[in-house]
Amino acid sequence: VTNKQWDAGYISDEVDEHMHVSGQVVEQLSEHQMEGFLEAYLLTGRHGIWSSYESFVHVIDSMLNQHAKWLEATVREIPWRKPIASMNLLVSSHVWRQDHNGFSHQDPGVTSVLLNKCFHNDHVIGIYFATDANMLLAIAEKCYKSTNKINAIIAGKQPAATWLTLDEARAELAKGAAAWDWASTAKTNDEAQVVLAAAGDVPTQEIMAASDKLKALGIKFKVVNVADLLSLQSAKENDEALTDEEFADIFTADKPVLFAYHSYAHDVRGLIYDRPNHDNFNVNS
């Protein structure tokens, strides 16, 4: 991209790479300063992204809340204010891949914090799960084009399988969720004995592993992937979410749904409380 901007001295290029007195990348171990830098940068009319460990985004929960409240007021009451670029958060080093940090670095609750700002059809929040590299590209494309939002992009940084083409990822993201027909053994909803659903990169790997075992047993199942978490929200509360008809078509109207979810299970349980077949959802995280 560019060099990292750093005005002070450093030991040598062998220790600190890509350092310069100018650049568009800033790295500091202060979540407060990073969020503040980005928020101010966006208010100048420019675009940006902030990458942080998932567990430490919580350090600036209140700052996100205040920015969301400002966006809500803008959307509702200040039509003459021009929209600004969205605050994009790349949430990485996530709960499921803490190979050396362990327990202290495991907290996916930023999704729960942001969900508290999803009402009144203000559409100031986006929560996206990058299933693979192509989905990450599709999500980034959408987030960079959006305005007046806080977008959380949850994506691991470990090598992983690629499940979708870029076109397939864009198509799924446009709806928010999609059935993966190529990974399913049931050809119709009536034929399905169970739905295997996932939101998140590691949960998707687990669902795909489970599908192999169920396939060996001859069980008919349907695989569903969720990229846009808010597509699950009741259409009565969110006019950009799936309609009840679309929801039932994707998840079936009456079959058991085993949902592997990246963050805390109550996120999904709260979003689907008014959806068809919600009693048949078993959400695990």
C-alpha positions as CSV (number, residue, x, y, z in Angstrom):
1,V,0.0,0.0,0.0
2,T,2.4,2.7,1.3
3,N,5.1,2.9,3.9
4,K,4.1,3.2,7.6
5,Q,4.2,6.8,8.8
6,W,6.6,7.2,11.7
7,D,8.2,10.5,12.6
8,A,10.5,9.3,15.4
9,G,13.7,7.3,15.1
10,Y,14.0,3.5,14.7
11,I,16.8,1.0,14.9
12,S,17.2,-0.1,11.3
13,D,15.4,-1.4,8.3
14,E,16.3,-4.9,9.3
15,V,14.2,-4.6,12.4
16,D,11.5,-2.1,11.4
17,E,10.3,-2.5,7.8
18,H,8.6,0.0,5.6
19,M,9.0,3.0,7.9
20,H,9.0,6.6,6.6
21,V,8.1,10.1,7.7
22,S,5.1,10.0,5.3
23,G,2.6,7.3,4.4
24,Q,-1.0,6.2,4.5
25,V,-0.5,3.4,7.1
26,V,-0.4,4.2,10.8
27,E,0.4,1.5,13.4
28,Q,0.0,2.1,17.1
29,L,-0.8,-0.1,20.1
30,S,-3.7,2.2,21.2
31,E,-7.2,1.3,20.1
32,H,-8.5,4.7,21.3
33,Q,-6.1,6.6,19.1
34,M,-6.6,4.4,16.1
35,E,-10.4,4.7,16.2
36,G,-10.1,8.4,16.8
37,F,-7.6,8.8,13.9
38,L,-10.0,7.0,11.6
39,E,-13.1,8.8,12.7
40,A,-11.5,12.2,12.2
41,Y,-10.0,11.1,8.9
42,L,-13.5,10.1,7.6
43,L,-14.9,13.4,8.7
44,T,-12.5,15.1,6.2
45,G,-14.3,13.3,3.4
46,R,-11.7,10.5,2.9
47,H,-11.9,6.7,3.2
48,G,-10.1,4.4,5.6
49,I,-10.0,1.1,7.4
50,W,-8.8,0.0,10.8
51,S,-7.6,-3.5,11.6
52,S,-7.6,-4.8,15.1
53,Y,-7.6,-8.0,17.2
54,E,-11.2,-9.1,17.7
55,S,-11.0,-9.1,21.5
56,F,-9.5,-5.6,21.7
57,V,-12.1,-3.8,19.5
58,H,-14.0,-3.9,22.8
59,V,-11.6,-1.3,24.2
60,I,-13.4,1.4,22.1
61,D,-17.0,0.1,22.4
62,S,-18.2,3.5,23.7
63,M,-16.5,5.3,20.9
64,L,-18.3,3.1,18.3
65,N,-21.6,3.8,20.1
66,Q,-21.1,7.5,20.0
67,H,-20.2,7.5,16.3
68,A,-23.2,5.3,15.6
69,K,-25.5,7.8,17.5
70,W,-24.0,10.6,15.4
71,L,-24.8,8.7,12.3
72,E,-28.3,7.9,13.5
73,A,-29.0,11.6,14.1
74,T,-27.6,12.4,10.7
75,V,-29.8,9.9,8.9
76,R,-32.9,10.8,10.8
77,E,-32.8,14.5,11.3
78,I,-30.1,16.2,9.2
79,P,-30.8,15.5,5.6
80,W,-28.7,18.4,4.4
81,R,-25.5,16.9,5.8
82,K,-23.6,15.1,3.1
83,P,-22.9,11.4,3.8
84,I,-19.4,10.4,4.9
85,A,-17.5,7.3,4.1
86,S,-18.2,4.4,6.4
87,M,-16.0,3.4,9.4
88,N,-14.7,0.0,8.3
89,L,-13.3,-2.3,11.0
90,L,-11.3,-5.3,9.9
91,V,-11.8,-7.6,12.9
92,S,-9.1,-10.3,12.8
93,S,-7.0,-12.5,15.1
94,H,-10.4,-13.8,16.1
95,V,-11.7,-16.1,18.8
96,W,-11.3,-19.4,16.9
97,R,-7.6,-19.0,16.0
98,Q,-5.7,-18.0,19.1
99,D,-3.0,-20.6,18.8
100,H,-0.6,-18.9,21.2
101,N,-2.5,-16.1,23.0
102,G,-5.3,-18.3,24.2
103,F,-8.1,-17.5,26.6
104,S,-7.2,-13.8,27.2
105,H,-7.7,-13.0,23.5
106,Q,-11.0,-14.8,23.0
107,D,-14.0,-12.5,22.9
108,P,-16.1,-12.1,19.8
109,G,-18.7,-9.8,21.4
110,V,-18.2,-6.8,19.2
111,T,-21.0,-8.1,17.1
112,S,-23.3,-8.1,20.1
113,V,-22.4,-4.4,20.8
114,L,-23.1,-3.3,17.3
115,L,-26.4,-5.2,17.1
116,N,-27.7,-2.8,19.7
117,K,-27.6,-0.1,17.1
118,C,-29.7,-2.0,14.5
119,F,-33.2,-0.5,14.7
120,H,-35.5,2.1,13.1
121,N,-34.2,1.2,9.7
122,D,-31.4,3.7,10.1
123,H,-29.0,1.2,8.5
124,V,-25.9,2.5,10.3
125,I,-24.4,-0.9,11.1
126,G,-23.1,-3.7,8.9
127,I,-21.8,-7.0,10.2
128,Y,-20.1,-9.3,7.7
129,F,-18.4,-12.7,7.9
130,A,-15.8,-13.5,5.3
131,T,-16.2,-17.2,4.6
132,D,-13.1,-17.1,2.3
133,A,-10.8,-14.8,0.4
134,N,-13.3,-14.1,-2.4
135,M,-16.1,-13.3,0.1
136,L,-13.6,-10.9,1.8
137,L,-13.1,-9.1,-1.5
138,A,-16.8,-8.9,-2.1
139,I,-17.4,-7.6,1.4
140,A,-14.6,-5.0,1.2
141,E,-16.0,-3.8,-2.1
142,K,-19.4,-3.3,-0.6
143,C,-18.1,-1.6,2.6
144,Y,-15.9,0.9,0.7
145,K,-18.8,1.9,-1.4
146,S,-21.1,2.4,1.5
147,T,-21.6,5.7,3.5
148,N,-22.9,6.6,7.0
149,K,-22.2,3.2,8.5
150,I,-20.0,1.3,10.8
151,N,-19.0,-1.9,9.1
152,A,-17.5,-4.8,11.0
153,I,-15.7,-7.3,8.7
154,I,-14.8,-10.5,10.6
155,A,-12.0,-12.3,8.8
156,G,-9.3,-14.7,10.0
157,K,-5.7,-14.3,8.7
158,Q,-4.7,-18.0,8.5
159,P,-4.6,-19.9,5.2
160,A,-8.0,-21.4,4.5
161,A,-10.0,-23.0,1.8
162,T,-11.7,-21.1,-1.0
163,W,-15.3,-22.1,-1.3
164,L,-16.7,-19.5,-3.7
165,T,-15.8,-17.7,-6.9
166,L,-15.9,-13.9,-6.7
167,D,-19.1,-13.8,-8.7
168,E,-20.7,-16.4,-6.3
169,A,-19.5,-14.4,-3.3
170,R,-21.0,-11.2,-4.7
171,A,-24.3,-12.9,-5.4
172,E,-24.5,-14.4,-1.9
173,L,-23.6,-11.0,-0.3
174,A,-26.3,-9.2,-2.3
175,K,-28.9,-11.4,-0.6
176,G,-27.0,-11.8,2.7
177,A,-27.3,-15.6,2.8
178,A,-27.4,-18.4,0.3
179,A,-27.8,-22.2,0.0
180,W,-24.7,-23.9,-1.3
181,D,-26.3,-26.4,-3.7
182,W,-23.0,-27.9,-4.7
183,A,-22.3,-28.9,-1.0
184,S,-25.8,-30.2,-0.3
185,T,-27.1,-33.7,-0.8
186,A,-30.8,-32.7,-0.7
187,K,-32.1,-31.4,-4.0
188,T,-35.2,-29.8,-2.5
189,N,-36.3,-28.4,0.9
190,D,-38.8,-31.3,1.2
191,E,-36.1,-33.8,0.7
192,A,-33.8,-32.2,3.4
193,Q,-33.6,-33.9,6.7
194,V,-31.5,-31.2,8.3
195,V,-30.0,-27.8,7.4
196,L,-26.3,-27.1,8.1
197,A,-25.8,-23.4,8.4
198,A,-22.8,-21.3,9.2
199,A,-21.7,-17.7,9.6
200,G,-17.9,-17.3,9.8
201,D,-14.8,-18.8,8.3
202,V,-14.0,-21.5,11.0
203,P,-17.7,-22.4,11.6
204,T,-18.0,-22.9,7.8
205,Q,-15.1,-25.3,7.9
206,E,-16.7,-27.2,10.8
207,I,-20.0,-27.4,8.9
208,M,-18.3,-28.7,5.8
209,A,-16.5,-31.3,7.9
210,A,-19.8,-32.3,9.4
211,S,-21.4,-32.6,6.0
212,D,-18.8,-35.2,5.0
213,K,-19.8,-37.4,7.9
214,L,-23.5,-37.0,7.3
215,K,-23.0,-37.7,3.6
216,A,-21.3,-41.0,4.5
217,L,-24.3,-41.9,6.6
218,G,-26.7,-41.2,3.7
219,I,-28.4,-38.3,5.4
220,K,-30.0,-35.7,3.1
221,F,-28.9,-32.2,4.2
222,K,-28.9,-28.6,2.9
223,V,-25.8,-26.4,3.4
224,V,-26.5,-22.6,4.0
225,N,-23.9,-19.9,4.4
226,V,-24.6,-16.4,5.9
227,A,-22.3,-13.5,4.9
228,D,-24.4,-10.6,6.1
229,L,-25.6,-11.2,9.7
230,L,-28.3,-8.5,9.5
231,S,-30.0,-10.3,6.6
232,L,-31.4,-12.6,9.3
233,Q,-33.1,-9.8,11.2
234,S,-36.8,-9.6,11.1
235,A,-38.0,-7.9,7.9
236,K,-40.4,-6.0,10.2
237,E,-37.4,-4.3,11.8
238,N,-35.0,-4.2,8.9
239,D,-36.4,-3.5,5.4
240,E,-33.0,-4.6,3.9
241,A,-33.2,-8.1,5.4
242,L,-34.5,-11.3,3.8
243,T,-38.3,-11.4,3.5
244,D,-40.0,-14.2,5.5
245,E,-40.5,-16.0,2.2
246,E,-36.9,-15.8,1.3
247,F,-35.8,-16.8,4.8
248,A,-38.1,-19.9,4.7
249,D,-36.8,-20.8,1.2
250,I,-33.2,-20.7,2.3
251,F,-33.6,-22.3,5.8
252,T,-36.7,-24.4,5.0
253,A,-40.1,-23.9,6.7
254,D,-40.1,-26.9,9.0
255,K,-36.7,-28.7,9.1
256,P,-34.2,-28.7,11.9
257,V,-31.4,-26.1,11.5
258,L,-27.9,-26.7,13.0
259,F,-26.3,-23.2,12.9
260,A,-22.6,-22.9,13.6
261,Y,-22.0,-19.2,14.5
262,H,-18.8,-17.3,14.9
263,S,-19.8,-15.1,17.8
264,Y,-22.1,-15.5,20.8
265,A,-25.2,-17.6,20.0
266,H,-27.7,-15.1,21.4
267,D,-26.9,-12.8,18.5
268,V,-28.6,-15.2,16.1
269,R,-31.3,-16.2,18.5
270,G,-32.3,-12.6,19.0
271,L,-32.3,-11.8,15.3
272,I,-34.5,-14.8,14.2
273,Y,-37.0,-14.7,17.1
274,D,-39.8,-13.6,14.7
275,R,-38.8,-15.7,11.7
276,P,-40.5,-18.8,10.3
277,N,-39.2,-22.0,11.8
278,H,-37.1,-20.3,14.4
279,D,-38.1,-22.9,17.0
280,N,-36.1,-25.5,15.0
281,F,-32.9,-23.6,15.1
282,N,-30.1,-25.0,17.3
283,V,-27.4,-22.2,17.4
284,N,-23.9,-23.1,18.5
285,S,-20.9,-21.0,18.9
